């Protein structure tokens, strides 16, 4: 049984290496593409005199910064447990997600002030063919990056990847809004300033949603019902009887999860037999879910506090 658990841990480590490789690949690709797009957008914004395009350019550059933060967070999260952090450093990845959210908020506020100034001074942007081409290229590339980041996020489970994906998508959407605005820019002087405000609101909202999800994970969330049902079936299959698995407490440390739960066994069962059963259940749960489990046994005719309260 110990050999089976060690084998499962070896598989888990291999899986972690693949996850990290995918995440780092997404990060470096994102940095390269965003730096290129920043240069193109900033140049187009200067040529056209558009605050919306310049704002969009800086938004794109923040995507590069957020990708760097993601890479740092993942790097730190890989550190093994130590004396001061016995559960590892996995939540560093969530902290990096919070940094992205705060950074998005700062960028949004900066763009709001720039757009308001544009409206106050009735400044008209002179959109041309350069602005149109650069904006179209940005929409296509940023949506491609967003889809890639979301795919990596699903494969790895890293919330920071999902945050990075939303950062890319808000950039794609803001570029699309600007592209629509270009068609009306010469008819209405206020279009560029209003578009700048619209882009700012989208950036601010995406930052809020990212921050909300990261904080929820840090504070702790209710265990997934499907996962708990799967664990119940695993436990019952080991014992071939209903041991009434209950009182779940799942602690998510990003790189690994720890579960505590209660089971009910016949009160006349020997301690050796109870220990053997709980060990088998723990090993099966780890083998199938990579979750470290600690099980508390109760005599079958004993009703726990949780059971009495139901």
C-alpha positions in Angstrom: 0.0 0.0 0.0 2.9 2.3 0.8 4.3 1.6 -2.6 1.0 2.5 -4.2 0.9 5.8 -2.4 4.5 6.6 -3.4 3.6 5.7 -7.0 0.6 8.1 -6.8 2.8 10.8 -5.4 5.3 10.3 -8.2 2.5 10.6 -10.8 1.3 13.8 -9.0 4.8 15.3 -9.2 5.0 14.6 -12.9 1.6 16.2 -13.4 2.8 19.2 -11.4 5.8 19.6 -13.7 3.6 19.5 -16.7 1.3 22.1 -15.2 4.2 24.4 -14.4 5.7 24.0 -17.9 2.3 25.0 -19.4 1.9 28.0 -17.1 5.4 29.3 -17.8 4.9 28.8 -21.6 1.7 30.9 -21.4 3.5 33.6 -19.4 6.4 34.0 -21.7 4.3 34.0 -24.9 2.0 36.6 -23.3 4.9 38.8 -22.4 6.4 38.7 -25.9 3.1 39.3 -27.7 2.0 42.1 -25.3 5.3 44.0 -25.6 4.9 43.9 -29.4 1.3 45.1 -29.3 2.1 47.9 -26.8 4.6 49.3 -29.2 2.2 49.2 -32.1 -0.7 50.6 -30.2 1.3 53.4 -28.5 2.6 54.4 -31.9 -0.9 54.3 -33.4 -2.3 56.4 -30.5 0.4 59.1 -30.9 -0.1 59.3 -34.7 -3.9 59.6 -34.3 -3.9 61.6 -31.1 -6.3 59.1 -29.5 -6.4 58.8 -25.7 -8.5 55.6 -26.0 -5.8 53.9 -28.1 -3.0 55.1 -25.9 -5.0 53.9 -22.8 -5.5 50.6 -24.6 -1.7 50.4 -25.3 -0.9 50.8 -21.6 -3.6 48.3 -20.7 -1.8 45.9 -23.0 1.5 46.6 -21.3 -0.1 45.8 -17.9 -0.9 42.4 -19.4 2.9 41.9 -19.6 3.4 43.0 -16.1 0.6 40.7 -14.9 2.2 37.8 -16.7 5.5 38.5 -14.9 3.5 38.5 -11.6 1.9 35.2 -12.5 5.3 33.7 -13.3 6.7 34.9 -10.0 3.6 33.6 -8.1 3.9 30.2 -9.7 7.6 30.0 -9.0 7.1 30.8 -5.3 4.2 28.4 -5.1 6.5 25.5 -6.2 8.6 25.9 -3.0 8.3 22.9 -0.7 6.9 23.2 2.8 9.3 24.6 5.5 9.2 25.3 9.2 7.2 28.5 8.9 4.9 27.3 6.1 4.1 23.6 6.8 1.4 23.5 4.2 3.7 24.8 1.4 3.6 28.0 -0.6 0.8 27.2 -3.0 -1.3 30.2 -2.0 1.4 32.5 -3.3 -0.3 31.9 -6.7 -3.5 33.4 -5.3 -1.6 36.4 -3.9 -0.2 37.0 -7.4 -3.8 37.0 -8.7 -4.7 39.7 -6.2 -1.8 41.8 -7.4 -3.2 41.5 -11.0 -6.6 42.7 -9.7 -5.1 45.7 -7.9 -3.0 46.6 -10.9 -6.0 46.5 -13.2 -7.8 48.8 -10.8 -4.9 51.3 -10.8 -4.8 51.3 -14.6 -8.6 51.8 -14.9 -8.5 54.9 -12.6 -5.6 56.3 -14.5 -7.5 56.0 -17.8 -10.7 57.5 -16.3 -8.8 60.7 -15.5 -7.2 60.9 -19.0 -10.6 60.4 -20.7 -12.3 63.0 -18.6 -9.5 65.5 -19.5 -10.1 64.6 -23.1 -13.8 65.4 -22.8 -13.2 68.6 -20.9 -11.0 70.0 -23.6 -13.1 68.8 -26.5 -10.1 67.1 -28.1 -10.9 65.3 -31.4 -8.9 62.2 -32.3 -7.8 61.8 -36.0 -8.3 58.1 -36.6 -6.6 56.8 -39.7 -5.8 53.5 -41.5 -2.9 52.9 -39.1 -5.2 53.0 -36.1 -7.7 50.6 -37.8 -5.1 48.0 -38.8 -3.3 48.0 -35.4 -6.7 47.8 -33.6 -7.8 44.8 -35.7 -4.5 43.0 -35.1 -4.9 43.6 -31.4 -8.4 42.2 -31.2 -7.3 39.0 -33.0 -4.1 38.4 -31.0 -5.5 39.3 -27.6 -8.5 37.0 -28.0 -6.1 34.2 -29.1 -4.0 34.8 -25.9 -7.1 34.9 -23.8 -8.3 31.5 -25.1 -4.8 30.0 -24.6 -4.7 31.3 -21.0 -8.1 29.9 -20.2 -7.1 26.6 -21.7 -3.9 26.5 -19.6 -6.0 27.5 -16.6 -8.3 24.6 -17.1 -5.4 22.2 -17.6 -3.4 23.4 -14.5 -6.1 24.7 -12.2 -4.2 27.9 -11.6 -6.5 30.8 -10.8 -3.8 33.3 -11.9 -4.0 31.8 -15.4 -7.7 32.5 -15.5 -7.0 36.0 -14.2 -4.4 36.5 -16.9 -6.9 35.2 -19.5 -9.5 37.8 -18.4 -6.8 40.5 -18.6 -6.2 39.5 -22.2 -9.9 39.4 -23.0 -10.6 42.8 -21.5 -7.9 44.1 -23.7 -9.4 42.4 -26.8 -12.9 43.8 -25.9 -11.5 47.3 -25.3 -9.8 47.2 -28.7 -13.0 46.0 -30.3 -14.9 48.9 -28.7 -12.3 51.3 -30.0 -12.6 49.8 -33.5 -16.3 50.4 -33.5 -15.7 54.0 -32.2 -13.2 54.7 -35.0 -16.2 54.5 -37.4 -17.9 57.4 -35.7 -14.8 59.3 -34.4 -15.0 61.9 -37.1 -18.7 62.5 -36.7 -18.7 63.2 -32.9 -15.8 64.8 -31.1 -16.7 63.1 -27.8 -16.5 59.5 -29.1 -12.8 59.0 -28.1 -13.2 60.3 -24.6 -16.4 58.2 -24.0 -14.7 55.1 -25.4 -11.8 55.7 -23.0 -14.2 55.8 -20.1 -15.9 52.6 -21.4 -12.6 50.8 -21.6 -11.8 51.9 -18.0 -15.1 50.6 -16.7 -14.5 47.2 -18.3 -10.9 47.0 -16.9 -12.2 48.0 -13.4 -14.9 45.4 -13.5 -12.6 42.6 -14.6 -10.2 43.5 -11.8 -13.1 43.4 -9.3 -14.2 39.9 -10.4 -10.6 38.6 -10.3 -10.1 40.0 -6.8 -13.4 38.6 -5.6 -12.6 35.1 -6.7 -9.0 35.2 -5.3 -10.2 36.5 -1.9 -12.9 33.8 -1.8 -10.3 31.1 -2.3 -8.0 32.6 0.4 -10.8 32.7 2.9 -11.9 29.2 2.1 -14.8 27.8 0.1 -17.4 25.1 0.6 -16.3 21.7 -0.7 -17.5 20.8 -4.2 -20.6 18.6 -3.9 -19.5 16.3 -6.8 -16.1 15.8 -5.3 -17.6 14.9 -1.9 -19.9 12.4 -3.6 -17.0 10.9 -5.4 -15.1 10.5 -2.1 -18.1 8.8 -0.5 -18.3 6.3 -3.3 -14.5 5.6 -3.0 -14.9 5.0 0.8 -17.9 2.8 0.4 -16.2 0.7 -2.4 -13.2 0.0 -0.1 -15.3 -1.3 2.8 -18.2 -2.6 0.6 -20.7 -1.2 3.1 -22.2 2.2 3.9 -19.8 3.8 6.4 -21.7 7.1 6.2 -18.8 9.5 5.3 -19.7 13.0 6.7 -18.4 16.2 8.4 -16.1 17.1 5.4 -13.5 19.8 5.9 -11.5 20.5 2.7 -8.5 22.9 2.9 -7.2 24.0 -0.5 -3.5 25.0 -0.6 -3.5 25.3 -4.4 -0.7 22.9 -5.0 -2.3 20.3 -2.8 -5.6 19.8 -0.9 -6.1 18.3 2.6 -9.4 16.7 3.7 -10.7 15.6 7.1 -13.9 13.6 7.4 -15.7 11.2 9.7 -16.8 7.7 9.0 -19.0 5.3 11.0 -17.8 1.7 11.7 -19.2 -1.1 13.8 -18.5 -0.4 17.5 -17.2 -3.9 18.1 -14.6 -3.6 15.3 -11.0 -3.9 16.6 -8.7 -0.9 16.5 -6.4 -2.8 14.1 -9.2 -3.4 11.6 -10.4 0.2 11.9 -6.9 1.5 11.3 -6.5 -0.8 8.2 -9.8 0.4 6.7 -9.1 4.1 7.2 -5.6 3.6 5.8 -7.0 1.9 2.7 -9.6 4.7 2.2 -7.0 7.4 2.6 -4.7 5.8 0.0 -7.5 5.2 -2.5 -8.7 8.8 -2.1 -5.1 10.1 -2.7 -4.6 7.7 -5.7 -7.8 9.0 -7.4 -7.9 12.6 -6.4 -4.4 13.5 -5.1 -6.1 14.7 -1.8 -4.3 14.0 1.5 -7.0 12.7 3.8 -7.3 12.3 7.6 -10.2 10.2 8.8 -11.9 10.2 12.2 -13.8 7.0 13.2 -17.1 6.9 15.1 -19.0 3.9 16.4 -22.0 3.1 14.2 -24.6 3.7 17.0 -23.0 7.0 17.9 -24.6 10.1 16.4 -22.2 13.0 15.9 -23.1 16.6 16.7 -23.6 17.3 13.0 -25.9 14.3 12.7 -28.1 15.5 15.7 -28.4 19.0 14.3 -29.7 17.7 10.9 
